[in-house]
């Protein structure tokens, strides 16, 4: 499973989400859409409407997309206890 979090500078909910994932021991890749044009383009192509925007991939297939910091939804998607 691969987890990618699209975020932006100064986003309080992005910080909370990254802290949540780290606290749970979840490895993720952060992609800052403000500092990288390619990441911003990916974000738009995936239908990102706000940050944090998290995608979960199994191989090359996206199995889940979560917009915003939604702790309960992330827990369900990532099967955390």
N, CA and C atoms as an extended XYZ file, in Angstrom:
243
Properties=species:S:1:pos:R:3:atomname:S:1:resname:S:1:resid:I:1 pbc="F F F"
N         0.841       -1.171        0.000 N   UNK     1
C         0.000        0.000        0.000 CA  UNK     1
C         0.889        1.238        0.000 C   UNK     1
N         0.530        2.203       -0.840 N   UNK     2
C         1.244        3.474       -0.922 CA  UNK     2
C         0.266        4.588       -0.565 C   UNK     2
N         0.710        5.496        0.298 N   UNK     3
C        -0.128        6.601        0.731 CA  UNK     3
C         0.562        7.902        0.340 C   UNK     3
N        -0.172        8.759       -0.363 N   UNK     4
C         0.356       10.059       -0.787 CA  UNK     4
C        -0.561       11.139       -0.240 C   UNK     4
N         0.038       12.115        0.444 N   UNK     5
C        -0.715       13.238        0.993 CA  UNK     5
C        -0.311       14.500        0.243 C   UNK     5
N        -1.270       15.066       -0.502 N   UNK     6
C        -1.046       16.354       -1.151 CA  UNK     6
C        -1.370       17.423       -0.118 C   UNK     6
N        -0.448       18.360        0.070 N   UNK     7
C        -0.600       19.373        1.111 CA  UNK     7
C        -0.123       20.723        0.591 C   UNK     7
N        -0.248       21.740        1.453 N   UNK     8
C         0.258       23.063        1.106 CA  UNK     8
C         0.815       23.735        2.353 C   UNK     8
N         1.689       24.723        2.128 N   UNK     9
C         2.297       25.472        3.225 CA  UNK     9
C         1.221       26.150        4.061 C   UNK     9
N         1.401       26.154        5.362 N   UNK    10
C         0.513       26.883        6.246 CA  UNK    10
C        -0.857       26.261        6.438 C   UNK    10
N        -1.050       25.060        5.984 N   UNK    11
C        -2.342       24.369        6.118 CA  UNK    11
C        -2.376       23.635        7.457 C   UNK    11
N        -3.163       24.140        8.382 N   UNK    12
C        -3.255       23.540        9.710 CA  UNK    12
C        -3.786       22.119        9.682 C   UNK    12
N        -4.774       21.856        8.829 N   UNK    13
C        -5.318       20.507        8.737 CA  UNK    13
C        -4.314       19.540        8.117 C   UNK    13
N        -3.466       20.033        7.227 N   UNK    14
C        -2.405       19.198        6.652 CA  UNK    14
C        -1.439       18.761        7.765 C   UNK    14
N        -1.087       19.704        8.611 N   UNK    15
C        -0.179       19.403        9.717 CA  UNK    15
C        -0.809       18.366       10.643 C   UNK    15
N        -2.091       18.549       10.983 N   UNK    16
C        -2.780       17.599       11.856 CA  UNK    16
C        -2.826       16.212       11.230 C   UNK    16
N        -3.078       16.154        9.933 N   UNK    17
C        -3.159       14.851        9.272 CA  UNK    17
C        -1.803       14.152        9.269 C   UNK    17
N        -0.752       14.889        8.950 N   UNK    18
C         0.590       14.282        8.930 CA  UNK    18
C         0.974       13.808       10.322 C   UNK    18
N         0.629       14.575       11.358 N   UNK    19
C         0.898       14.161       12.738 CA  UNK    19
C         0.114       12.905       13.077 C   UNK    19
N        -1.145       12.851       12.667 N   UNK    20
C        -1.998       11.682       12.910 CA  UNK    20
C        -1.400       10.432       12.271 C   UNK    20
N        -1.039       10.533       10.999 N   UNK    21
C        -0.466        9.380       10.300 CA  UNK    21
C         0.852        8.954       10.938 C   UNK    21
N         1.695        9.908       11.269 N   UNK    22
C         2.985        9.586       11.891 CA  UNK    22
C         2.786        8.916       13.235 C   UNK    22
N         1.849        9.425       14.021 N   UNK    23
C         1.576        8.860       15.348 CA  UNK    23
C         1.112        7.406       15.244 C   UNK    23
N         0.379        7.099       14.166 N   UNK    24
C        -0.111        5.739       13.938 CA  UNK    24
C         0.941        4.849       13.271 C   UNK    24
N         2.110        5.412       12.967 N   UNK    25
C         3.172        4.635       12.337 CA  UNK    25
C         2.954        4.386       10.854 C   UNK    25
N         2.140        5.226       10.217 N   UNK    26
C         1.836        5.068        8.802 CA  UNK    26
C         2.876        5.827        7.985 C   UNK    26
N         3.506        5.124        7.074 N   UNK    27
C         4.488        5.736        6.182 CA  UNK    27
C         3.734        6.346        5.005 C   UNK    27
N         4.049        7.600        4.689 N   UNK    28
C         3.378        8.285        3.596 CA  UNK    28
C         4.364        9.208        2.897 C   UNK    28
N         4.004        9.568        1.676 N   UNK    29
C         4.787       10.540        0.915 CA  UNK    29
C         4.004       11.844        0.897 C   UNK    29
N         4.655       12.936        1.269 N   UNK    30
C         4.020       14.242        1.206 CA  UNK    30
C         4.383       14.908       -0.114 C   UNK    30
N         3.369       15.483       -0.759 N   UNK    31
C         3.593       16.223       -2.001 CA  UNK    31
C         3.007       17.619       -1.831 C   UNK    31
N         3.894       18.599       -1.691 N   UNK    32
C         3.487       19.984       -1.476 CA  UNK    32
C         3.105       20.609       -2.807 C   UNK    32
N         1.826       20.940       -2.956 N   UNK    33
C         1.339       21.457       -4.241 CA  UNK    33
C         1.726       22.909       -4.479 C   UNK    33
N         2.195       23.596       -3.446 N   UNK    34
C         2.630       24.986       -3.619 CA  UNK    34
C         4.047       25.087       -4.147 C   UNK    34
N         4.876       24.119       -3.816 N   UNK    35
C         6.289       24.231       -4.180 CA  UNK    35
C         6.683       23.365       -5.374 C   UNK    35
N         5.725       22.598       -5.930 N   UNK    36
C         6.058       21.700       -7.027 CA  UNK    36
C         4.915       21.705       -8.041 C   UNK    36
N         5.164       22.249       -9.226 N   UNK    37
C         4.130       22.363      -10.259 CA  UNK    37
C         3.616       20.998      -10.702 C   UNK    37
N         4.485       20.003      -10.750 N   UNK    38
C         4.056       18.660      -11.157 CA  UNK    38
C         3.069       18.088      -10.144 C   UNK    38
N         3.354       18.274       -8.857 N   UNK    39
C         2.444       17.787       -7.814 CA  UNK    39
C         1.099       18.507       -7.897 C   UNK    39
N         1.130       19.821       -8.171 N   UNK    40
C        -0.114       20.577       -8.313 CA  UNK    40
C        -0.931       20.046       -9.489 C   UNK    40
N        -0.271       19.737      -10.597 N   UNK    41
C        -0.958       19.192      -11.774 CA  UNK    41
C        -1.562       17.826      -11.458 C   UNK    41
N        -0.806       16.965      -10.774 N   UNK    42
C        -1.333       15.651      -10.371 CA  UNK    42
C        -2.574       15.824       -9.509 C   UNK    42
N        -2.482       16.719       -8.532 N   UNK    43
C        -3.569       17.019       -7.611 CA  UNK    43
C        -4.833       17.402       -8.383 C   UNK    43
N        -4.696       18.299       -9.361 N   UNK    44
C        -5.838       18.733      -10.170 CA  UNK    44
C        -6.389       17.586      -11.002 C   UNK    44
N        -5.502       16.810      -11.636 N   UNK    45
C        -5.941       15.699      -12.483 CA  UNK    45
C        -6.676       14.623      -11.693 C   UNK    45
N        -6.312       14.463      -10.431 N   UNK    46
C        -6.977       13.483       -9.572 CA  UNK    46
C        -8.304       14.001       -9.010 C   UNK    46
N        -8.601       15.264       -9.276 N   UNK    47
C        -9.849       15.836       -8.792 CA  UNK    47
C        -9.740       16.480       -7.426 C   UNK    47
N        -8.513       16.779       -7.009 N   UNK    48
C        -8.303       17.419       -5.721 CA  UNK    48
C        -9.022       18.752       -5.648 C   UNK    48
N        -9.784       18.935       -4.557 N   UNK    49
C       -10.540       20.173       -4.390 CA  UNK    49
C       -10.126       20.915       -3.125 C   UNK    49
N        -9.245       20.336       -2.370 N   UNK    50
C        -8.773       20.947       -1.134 CA  UNK    50
C        -7.711       20.061       -0.522 C   UNK    50
N        -6.961       20.635        0.389 N   UNK    51
C        -5.907       19.883        1.067 CA  UNK    51
C        -6.221       19.796        2.557 C   UNK    51
N        -5.746       18.765        3.219 N   UNK    52
C        -4.986       17.666        2.652 CA  UNK    52
C        -5.858       16.795        1.745 C   UNK    52
N        -5.224       16.248        0.744 N   UNK    53
C        -5.870       15.333       -0.197 CA  UNK    53
C        -5.021       14.076       -0.202 C   UNK    53
N        -5.605       12.986        0.242 N   UNK    54
C        -4.854       11.754        0.443 CA  UNK    54
C        -5.336       10.683       -0.514 C   UNK    54
N        -4.397       10.063       -1.190 N   UNK    55
C        -4.746        8.912       -2.024 CA  UNK    55
C        -4.034        7.679       -1.476 C   UNK    55
N        -4.731        6.565       -1.603 N   UNK    56
C        -4.187        5.277       -1.179 CA  UNK    56
C        -4.154        4.400       -2.416 C   UNK    56
N        -2.973        3.859       -2.692 N   UNK    57
C        -2.779        3.039       -3.891 CA  UNK    57
C        -2.373        1.625       -3.499 C   UNK    57
N        -2.883        0.679       -4.257 N   UNK    58
C        -2.450       -0.723       -4.201 CA  UNK    58
C        -1.823       -0.992       -5.557 C   UNK    58
N        -0.507       -1.068       -5.580 N   UNK    59
C         0.181       -1.152       -6.865 CA  UNK    59
C        -0.007        0.161       -7.595 C   UNK    59
N        -0.505        0.099       -8.826 N   UNK    60
C        -0.748        1.308       -9.603 CA  UNK    60
C        -2.206        1.756       -9.568 C   UNK    60
N        -3.016        1.109       -8.731 N   UNK    61
C        -4.447        1.386       -8.691 CA  UNK    61
C        -4.797        2.208       -7.447 C   UNK    61
N        -5.492        3.325       -7.660 N   UNK    62
C        -5.959        4.128       -6.536 CA  UNK    62
C        -7.197        3.447       -5.961 C   UNK    62
N        -7.133        3.093       -4.671 N   UNK    63
C        -8.250        2.407       -4.027 CA  UNK    63
C        -9.066        3.334       -3.139 C   UNK    63
N        -8.518        4.513       -2.818 N   UNK    64
C        -9.248        5.454       -1.981 CA  UNK    64
C        -8.693        6.861       -2.151 C   UNK    64
N        -9.595        7.852       -2.031 N   UNK    65
C        -9.207        9.255       -2.025 CA  UNK    65
C        -9.972        9.937       -0.894 C   UNK    65
N        -9.259       10.686       -0.069 N   UNK    66
C        -9.877       11.383        1.055 CA  UNK    66
C        -9.493       12.859        0.975 C   UNK    66
N       -10.502       13.726        0.905 N   UNK    67
C       -10.258       15.166        0.897 CA  UNK    67
C       -10.495       15.704        2.297 C   UNK    67
N        -9.534       16.451        2.806 N   UNK    68
C        -9.638       17.023        4.140 CA  UNK    68
C        -9.088       16.073        5.191 C   UNK    68
N        -8.982       16.587        6.407 N   UNK    69
C        -8.521       15.769        7.528 CA  UNK    69
C        -9.738       15.151        8.186 C   UNK    69
N        -9.992       13.906        7.837 N   UNK    70
C       -11.143       13.166        8.348 CA  UNK    70
C       -10.612       11.923        9.054 C   UNK    70
N       -10.351       12.079       10.338 N   UNK    71
C        -9.701       11.032       11.118 CA  UNK    71
C       -10.450        9.699       11.046 C   UNK    71
N       -11.772        9.723       11.183 N   UNK    72
C       -12.539        8.477       11.152 CA  UNK    72
C       -12.473        7.804        9.787 C   UNK    72
N       -12.574        8.598        8.722 N   UNK    73
C       -12.502        8.028        7.378 CA  UNK    73
C       -11.114        7.460        7.095 C   UNK    73
N       -10.079        8.190        7.506 N   UNK    74
C        -8.711        7.693        7.317 CA  UNK    74
C        -8.504        6.395        8.082 C   UNK    74
N        -9.018        6.344        9.307 N   UNK    75
C        -8.889        5.135       10.114 CA  UNK    75
C        -9.530        3.956        9.415 C   UNK    75
N       -10.739        4.165        8.878 N   UNK    76
C       -11.449        3.107        8.170 CA  UNK    76
C       -10.693        2.674        6.921 C   UNK    76
N       -10.251        3.656        6.130 N   UNK    77
C        -9.550        3.374        4.866 CA  UNK    77
C        -8.238        2.619        5.130 C   UNK    77
N        -7.538        3.011        6.178 N   UNK    78
C        -6.235        2.421        6.448 CA  UNK    78
C        -6.306        1.255        7.425 C   UNK    78
N        -7.528        0.922        7.847 N   UNK    79
C        -7.763       -0.215        8.760 CA  UNK    79
C        -6.951       -0.114       10.042 C   UNK    79
N        -6.975        1.062       10.631 N   UNK    80
C        -6.236        1.291       11.878 CA  UNK    80
C        -7.123        0.924       13.068 C   UNK    80
N        -6.505        0.558       14.147 N   UNK    81
C        -7.225        0.253       15.385 CA  UNK    81
C        -7.092        1.386       16.353 C   UNK    81
